[in-house]
């Protein structure tokens, strides 16, 4: 996240490089840099003749280099953005000779999503020397919650940890999807608003009471009545709460609980760092650890694996998923 900010800040100051090679598993940050270059490096009246968007599936490296070697028309620079550049992965090394001696009046941007350049090869070294080579990884769950809170703060809003966690549980760690929902909330709520679980429930359709986050919390607290209510809700709304997702997230929770039991340093900071969760939720693991010792946690993980297999039709082909979840919950809490 800091790398993105540093790259944008440098461009704002006029330090514009001839090549930006943007790679990694998280497309959101790649698009963030690429969109900033597309929107800001040239003036509006310069873009018609000097800005070009190409797509990896439609062009060759020779096409890209040919365009990059052109001179701009009535402008200091031209901008060429190659989107979906990962489609050129088989021939990308052919860019090396250009990357070693790029056209100084061209800003060439590669959106190379879900892949990375081989550090052992010449192209990686050439781009690193003459341009900007940006690499990223998918954020961990605890990082996503922090990102949501920081992102909303930068936009003039606050969001509660529980509300941020609801978005994470519902949308996963795909930042582009989360960003779309945050933009919807911005259209509804004036700046300065605190985004609450109630606001998310009303405007995004995620239940503040019947979601996987609340299920994990109820199970951790051994609140049998609440846990059964949530499971019943999931059973009646299988499309929105598929069993495979529920079992997977419960497996993640109890795997983290297993890690917690193995810790000698159980300070809040160390637990959050080790389990890769937001500090706000450490107390939930402390409570769950009191209710489920290491032996019970190991048994629960075995139950979850067994339910996962049954949910895929092995040994329980005709059993409704709701019944499998209810059986699983009984085993966990007894």
PAVOKOL-751074 format. One record per residue (C-alpha): residue in one letter; x, y, z. Coordinates in steps of 0.02 Angstrom, whole numbers. Each point is the difference from the previous one (the first is absolute). Layout:
BEGIN
{rec A {X Y Z}} ...
***
This chain:
BEGIN
{rec X {0 0 0}} {rec X {143 119 41}} {rec X {83 -45 -166}} {rec X {-154 58 -94}} {rec X {-2 163 95}} {rec X {186 28 -32}} {rec X {-18 -31 -187}} {rec X {-147 120 -15}} {rec X {89 132 106}} {rec X {154 -10 -112}} {rec X {-107 25 -156}} {rec X {-87 149 81}} {rec X {172 78 28}} {rec X {44 -22 -183}} {rec X {113 -152 20}} {rec X {-78 -101 -141}} {rec X {90 -157 -59}} {rec X {0 -70 -178}} {rec X {-62 -173 55}} {rec X {-120 -56 137}} {rec X {-11 -189 12}} {rec X {-139 -39 124}} {rec X {-13 -181 57}} {rec X {-75 -110 135}} {rec X {-150 -90 72}} {rec X {-103 152 50}} {rec X {-70 88 -155}} {rec X {-75 144 99}} {rec X {169 83 34}} {rec X {58 -29 -178}} {rec X {-156 88 -65}} {rec X {23 139 127}} {rec X {172 46 -68}} {rec X {-47 -28 -182}} {rec X {-160 104 15}} {rec X {96 142 83}} {rec X {125 4 -144}} {rec X {-141 -9 -128}} {rec X {-94 144 82}} {rec X {142 116 50}} {rec X {163 -12 -97}} {rec X {-69 88 -155}} {rec X {-114 151 -12}} {rec X {-172 -33 -72}} {rec X {40 87 -164}} {rec X {157 -107 -20}} {rec X {-84 -169 20}} {rec X {-83 -12 -170}} {rec X {163 -20 -95}} {rec X {116 -57 139}} {rec X {-90 -127 108}} {rec X {-33 -178 -52}} {rec X {-75 -152 88}} {rec X {48 -171 -67}} {rec X {-52 -174 56}} {rec X {123 -144 16}} {rec X {-110 -124 -92}} {rec X {-9 115 -154}} {rec X {181 55 -23}} {rec X {177 -66 -10}} {rec X {157 66 85}} {rec X {54 67 -170}} {rec X {-163 99 -13}} {rec X {26 74 172}} {rec X {182 45 -30}} {rec X {-43 77 -169}} {rec X {-128 114 82}} {rec X {115 39 146}} {rec X {139 61 -116}} {rec X {-112 131 -80}} {rec X {22 181 52}} {rec X {-143 94 81}} {rec X {-100 128 -98}} {rec X {-3 176 72}} {rec X {33 -66 175}} {rec X {147 -42 112}} {rec X {-48 -183 16}} {rec X {-111 -137 -65}} {rec X {-81 -133 112}} {rec X {-26 -181 -53}} {rec X {-92 -115 120}} {rec X {0 -187 -33}} {rec X {-146 -78 96}} {rec X {-13 -188 31}} {rec X {186 -7 -42}} {rec X {12 -172 82}} {rec X {-69 -68 -164}} {rec X {173 38 -70}} {rec X {91 -105 130}} {rec X {72 -121 -129}} {rec X {85 138 -99}} {rec X {27 133 134}} {rec X {189 -24 4}} {rec X {5 72 -176}} {rec X {-27 169 82}} {rec X {175 -5 76}} {rec X {93 97 -133}} {rec X {-127 142 7}} {rec X {-1 0 191}} {rec X {189 19 0}} {rec X {-12 159 -105}} {rec X {-179 66 10}} {rec X {-65 151 -94}} {rec X {13 142 128}} {rec X {-154 90 -68}} {rec X {-111 -155 19}} {rec X {-82 -60 160}} {rec X {-30 -186 -28}} {rec X {-111 -86 129}} {rec X {-24 -189 14}} {rec X {-144 -68 104}} {rec X {70 -175 26}} {rec X {-130 -71 119}} {rec X {11 -163 100}} {rec X {177 -31 -62}} {rec X {177 60 36}} {rec X {157 19 -101}} {rec X {140 -125 25}} {rec X {132 90 103}} {rec X {137 -106 -79}} {rec X {-33 65 -176}} {rec X {59 156 -89}} {rec X {-169 86 -15}} {rec X {-23 9 188}} {rec X {171 80 22}} {rec X {-25 120 -145}} {rec X {-169 64 61}} {rec X {65 17 178}} {rec X {142 108 -66}} {rec X {-90 114 -122}} {rec X {-177 5 67}} {rec X {-115 -52 142}} {rec X {-26 -184 39}} {rec X {-147 -20 120}} {rec X {-46 -168 77}} {rec X {-139 -40 123}} {rec X {-84 -144 92}} {rec X {-179 -30 55}} {rec X {-32 79 169}} {rec X {-29 -111 151}} {rec X {-168 13 89}} {rec X {66 114 137}} {rec X {79 112 -131}} {rec X {-164 14 -96}} {rec X {-94 64 154}} {rec X {139 127 31}} {rec X {-3 50 -184}} {rec X {-189 27 4}} {rec X {15 111 153}} {rec X {145 102 -71}} {rec X {-82 15 -171}} {rec X {-163 65 74}} {rec X {97 120 112}} {rec X {88 70 -154}} {rec X {-171 28 -80}} {rec X {-66 94 151}} {rec X {-93 -142 87}} {rec X {22 -119 147}} {rec X {-50 -183 2}} {rec X {-17 -111 152}} {rec X {109 -157 10}} {rec X {-154 -111 -2}} {rec X {-69 86 -155}} {rec X {168 -20 -88}} {rec X {5 -184 51}} {rec X {-175 -26 -71}} {rec X {59 64 -169}} {rec X {151 -115 8}} {rec X {-103 -153 47}} {rec X {-128 34 -137}} {rec X {117 52 -142}} {rec X {163 -86 44}} {rec X {167 89 -20}} {rec X {-38 63 -176}} {rec X {31 185 20}} {rec X {-83 52 -163}} {rec X {-166 -75 57}} {rec X {17 79 173}} {rec X {42 167 -80}} {rec X {-158 -7 -106}} {rec X {-106 -23 157}} {rec X {93 140 90}} {rec X {-39 116 -146}} {rec X {-184 -45 15}} {rec X {4 47 184}} {rec X {82 166 -45}} {rec X {-146 41 -114}} {rec X {-123 -32 142}} {rec X {90 70 152}} {rec X {70 177 16}} {rec X {183 25 43}} {rec X {36 -15 186}} {rec X {-121 -146 18}} {rec X {52 -150 105}} {rec X {-38 -155 -104}} {rec X {-86 -124 116}} {rec X {-60 -181 -19}} {rec X {-177 69 -8}} {rec X {44 113 -146}} {rec X {79 -145 -94}} {rec X {-150 -112 33}} {rec X {-121 133 -63}} {rec X {96 46 -158}} {rec X {106 -149 -51}} {rec X {-111 -142 58}} {rec X {120 -86 118}} {rec X {-90 -52 159}} {rec X {83 70 155}} {rec X {-68 -144 104}} {rec X {1 -149 -118}} {rec X {173 -12 -76}} {rec X {154 -109 18}} {rec X {84 128 113}} {rec X {-143 -11 125}} {rec X {-5 -190 -17}} {rec X {184 -16 44}} {rec X {-23 119 146}} {rec X {-152 -96 65}} {rec X {92 -166 -13}} {rec X {152 74 86}} {rec X {-109 62 144}} {rec X {-96 -166 4}} {rec X {-161 96 -29}} {rec X {-96 -153 -61}} {rec X {-166 89 -31}} {rec X {75 137 -108}} {rec X {110 -122 -96}} {rec X {-151 -109 -41}} {rec X {-100 151 -57}} {rec X {138 50 -120}} {rec X {21 -177 -67}} {rec X {-188 -11 -29}} {rec X {8 165 -95}} {rec X {145 -65 -105}} {rec X {-98 -160 -36}} {rec X {-147 102 -63}} {rec X {112 113 -106}} {rec X {124 -122 -76}} {rec X {30 106 -154}} {rec X {67 146 104}} {rec X {86 -113 127}} {rec X {70 -153 -91}} {rec X {57 -137 117}} {rec X {173 -12 -77}} {rec X {33 182 47}} {rec X {-69 -20 177}} {rec X {104 -156 33}} {rec X {155 80 -75}} {rec X {-13 154 111}} {rec X {-34 -104 155}} {rec X {152 -106 -44}} {rec X {103 159 -10}} {rec X {-65 57 170}} {rec X {40 -163 90}} {rec X {169 -14 -86}} {rec X {40 172 69}} {rec X {-64 -56 170}} {rec X {118 -148 -10}} {rec X {142 123 -32}} {rec X {-56 104 148}} {rec X {10 -148 118}} {rec X {179 -31 -58}} {rec X {56 179 40}} {rec X {104 39 152}} {rec X {-11 187 -29}} {rec X {-186 40 4}} {rec X {15 188 0}} {rec X {-129 86 -109}} {rec X {130 59 -125}} {rec X {82 -170 -20}} {rec X {-166 -91 -15}} {rec X {-59 121 -135}} {rec X {164 -16 -95}} {rec X {9 -190 13}} {rec X {-182 -36 -41}} {rec X {-4 140 -129}} {rec X {-156 80 73}} {rec X {-46 176 50}} {rec X {41 40 182}} {rec X {-183 42 29}} {rec X {-45 -185 -20}} {rec X {136 -76 111}} {rec X {-122 -6 146}} {rec X {-111 -119 -100}} {rec X {143 -125 -12}} {rec X {39 19 185}} {rec X {-182 -41 42}} {rec X {-6 -147 -122}} {rec X {161 -71 70}} {rec X {-78 -6 173}} {rec X {-147 -99 -68}} {rec X {97 -118 -115}} {rec X {163 -77 56}} {rec X {132 -62 -120}} {rec X {-69 -178 -3}} {rec X {-177 60 -39}} {rec X {65 118 -136}} {rec X {91 -145 -84}} {rec X {-162 -102 3}} {rec X {-98 145 -74}} {rec X {123 19 -143}} {rec X {-27 -186 -35}} {rec X {-189 28 2}} {rec X {18 144 -122}} {rec X {103 -104 -122}} {rec X {-129 -139 9}} {rec X {-143 122 -32}} {rec X {93 77 -146}} {rec X {18 -171 -81}} {rec X {-184 -42 31}} {rec X {-51 168 -72}} {rec X {85 -49 -161}} {rec X {-108 -156 -10}} {rec X {118 -130 71}} {rec X {-95 -114 119}} {rec X {-149 117 15}} {rec X {-63 27 -176}} {rec X {-182 30 45}} {rec X {20 92 166}} {rec X {-53 184 -10}} {rec X {140 122 36}} {rec X {-101 80 138}} {rec X {-9 -167 92}} {rec X {188 -23 -19}} {rec X {30 171 77}} {rec X {-118 -36 145}} {rec X {89 -165 33}} {rec X {167 89 -7}} {rec X {-57 132 123}} {rec X {-61 -133 122}} {rec X {171 -86 -6}} {rec X {92 164 25}} {rec X {-99 60 149}} {rec X {-21 -165 93}} 
***
